[in-house]
Amino acid sequence: MDQHVSAGSTTTIVGRLALGVTLLAFGLGHTAVIDGVTAGDAVTLARHVGGIALFLVGLLALRDGDTASGTAFTAFGALWFTWASAASGGRVSANAAGLFLLLFALVALSLAAAGGDPLTRGGHGLFAVSLLLIAVAVFSESTALVKAGGWFAVAAGAVVWYSATAALAHWPTALPRGRAGRRATAA
């Protein structure tokens, strides 16, 4: 049985926790599943945990030679800080906000395609879909797409949070695989 356990560094684990929590807050705010909680309520968390802390963790990862995590965390830190600043000040038009989300969807897609372990790729891929859906929702003024994008962000946050927790708790991060060539036949 393959019990692959992620061996993330402390910097990577902290970065994943910061990203996971921020994604969960951002996503839940967009889903409107909790009465009275909106995406705007995630602004402070996004600015400080997702923006400043994640960017600093990314710089530390780059200093440690972890270019994949460092690139992801600094890029996402810039995303969250910029999103929080724009969301709290209301200084951008809806189309500019949609374009911003679309461009960062491309960044998340690039990070998903760049490789890494399956949980990291999955989290980045789900986040890319989330940003794409919310960007299209902003352009088309669709609340249904906003909620769908929010749920993809929640899923991305859960995957990223699990990857950090799995590294800390030494939980498996891969499904067991059967032996190659093994076939079941009816008698």
C-alpha positions in Angstrom: 0.0 0.0 0.0 1.4 3.4 -1.1 1.3 5.7 1.9 3.0 8.7 0.3 3.3 11.4 3.0 4.1 15.0 2.1 7.3 16.1 3.7 6.9 19.8 3.3 9.3 22.2 5.0 8.1 24.4 7.9 8.0 27.4 5.5 5.9 25.4 3.0 3.5 24.2 5.7 3.0 27.8 7.0 2.4 29.0 3.5 -0.1 26.3 2.8 -2.0 27.0 6.0 -2.1 30.8 5.2 -3.3 30.1 1.7 -5.8 27.5 2.8 -7.4 29.7 5.5 -7.6 32.7 3.1 -9.2 30.6 0.3 -11.7 29.2 2.8 -12.7 32.7 4.0 -12.8 34.1 0.4 -14.8 31.1 -0.9 -17.3 31.0 2.0 -17.9 34.7 1.6 -18.7 34.3 -2.1 -21.1 31.4 -1.5 -23.3 33.3 0.9 -23.8 30.0 2.7 -23.3 31.7 6.1 -26.0 34.3 6.9 -24.5 37.8 6.9 -21.0 36.7 5.8 -19.8 38.2 2.4 -16.6 38.2 0.5 -16.0 41.7 1.8 -15.8 40.2 5.3 -12.7 38.3 4.2 -10.8 41.5 3.3 -8.9 41.9 6.5 -7.8 38.2 6.6 -6.9 38.3 2.9 -4.8 41.4 3.4 -2.8 40.3 6.5 -2.7 36.5 6.3 -3.2 35.9 2.6 -1.3 39.0 1.5 1.4 40.1 3.8 2.2 36.9 5.7 1.9 34.7 2.5 4.2 37.1 0.6 6.8 37.0 3.4 6.6 33.2 3.6 7.2 33.1 -0.2 10.3 35.2 0.2 11.6 32.8 2.9 10.9 29.8 0.6 12.8 31.5 -2.2 15.7 32.2 0.2 15.7 28.5 1.1 15.9 27.5 -2.5 12.3 26.3 -2.8 11.4 28.1 -6.1 8.1 26.4 -6.6 6.6 27.2 -3.3 8.3 30.6 -3.2 6.9 31.6 -6.5 3.4 30.4 -5.6 3.3 32.1 -2.2 4.7 35.4 -3.4 2.4 35.5 -6.4 -0.7 34.6 -4.3 0.5 37.0 -1.6 0.5 39.8 -4.2 -3.0 38.7 -5.4 -4.5 38.7 -1.9 -3.0 42.0 -0.9 -4.1 43.7 -4.1 -7.6 42.1 -3.9 -8.1 43.2 -0.3 -6.8 46.7 -1.0 -9.2 47.1 -4.0 -12.1 45.5 -2.2 -11.8 47.7 0.9 -11.4 50.9 -1.1 -13.9 50.3 -3.9 -11.5 52.2 -6.2 -11.8 49.9 -9.2 -14.5 49.4 -11.8 -16.3 46.0 -12.1 -14.6 45.3 -15.4 -11.2 46.1 -13.9 -11.9 43.8 -11.0 -13.0 41.1 -13.5 -9.8 41.5 -15.5 -7.7 41.3 -12.4 -9.3 38.1 -11.3 -8.9 36.7 -14.9 -5.2 37.5 -14.9 -4.6 35.8 -11.6 -6.6 32.8 -12.8 -3.9 32.5 -15.4 -1.2 32.7 -12.7 -3.0 30.0 -10.7 -3.3 27.9 -13.9 0.4 28.3 -14.6 1.2 27.2 -11.1 -1.1 24.2 -11.4 0.6 23.2 -14.7 4.1 23.7 -13.3 4.0 20.5 -11.3 4.5 19.5 -7.8 2.6 17.0 -5.7 -1.0 16.2 -6.6 -2.5 18.2 -3.7 -0.6 21.3 -4.6 -1.6 21.0 -8.3 -5.2 20.3 -7.4 -5.4 23.3 -5.0 -3.9 25.6 -7.6 -6.2 24.2 -10.3 -9.3 24.6 -8.2 -8.3 28.1 -7.4 -7.8 28.9 -11.1 -11.3 27.7 -11.8 -12.7 29.7 -8.9 -11.0 32.9 -10.1 -12.2 32.3 -13.7 -15.8 31.7 -12.6 -15.8 34.8 -10.4 -14.2 36.9 -13.2 -16.9 35.8 -15.7 -19.5 36.5 -13.0 -18.2 40.0 -12.5 -18.4 40.7 -16.3 -21.8 39.1 -16.7 -23.2 40.2 -13.3 -24.2 36.6 -12.5 -24.7 35.7 -8.8 -24.9 32.0 -9.7 -21.4 32.1 -11.1 -20.1 34.0 -8.1 -21.5 31.3 -5.8 -20.0 28.5 -8.0 -16.7 30.3 -8.0 -16.9 30.6 -4.2 -17.5 26.8 -3.9 -14.4 26.1 -6.0 -12.4 28.4 -3.7 -13.8 26.5 -0.7 -12.7 23.2 -2.3 -9.3 24.7 -3.1 -8.9 25.9 0.5 -9.8 22.5 1.8 -7.3 20.8 -0.4 -4.5 23.2 0.4 -5.4 23.1 4.2 -5.3 19.3 4.0 -1.9 19.3 2.4 -0.5 21.4 5.2 -2.2 19.3 7.9 -1.1 16.0 6.2 2.5 17.2 6.3 2.3 18.1 10.0 0.4 15.0 11.0 2.2 12.6 8.6 -1.1 11.6 6.9 -1.1 10.0 3.5 -1.4 12.3 0.5 -1.8 9.6 -2.2 -4.3 7.0 -2.8 -3.2 3.3 -2.6 -2.4 1.8 -5.9 -2.9 -1.8 -7.0 -0.2 -3.9 -8.7 0.3 -3.3 -12.4 -1.2 -5.9 -14.6 -3.4 -7.3 -11.9 -6.8 -8.2 -13.2 -10.0 -9.5 -11.6 -11.7 -12.3 -13.5 -15.0 -14.0 -13.0 -14.8 -17.7 -12.2 
